Amino acid sequence: MGYAQLVIGPAGSGKSTYCSSLYQHCETTRRTIHIVNLDPDAENFDYPVAMDIRELISLDDVMEELGLGPNGGLLYCMEYPSHLFSLCLF
């Protein structure tokens, strides 16, 4: 049986530190772990990322192409995948 955790929180709250510690623990205990990055603005990781949302959409690209600020860009990035899924349903 597999397990999943969704780690969310504001910037600077320790999400990456937690994921790094969890990865190190799993490596030490020889357990398999796959980390998925859903932050379109995150760039540096101390652990391998199995999937990265930035391959689909990145905050810098959205801000540049649409002329949005950081907050508007993040909102757009969060809504973008839902638009893709709704297109696939029809």
Buried (B, 14 or more C-beta within 10 A) or exposed (E): EEEEEEBEEEEEEEBBEEBBEBBEEBEEEEEEBEBEBBBBBBEEBEBEBEEBBBEEBBBEEBBEEEEBEEEEBBEBBBEBBEEEEEEEEE
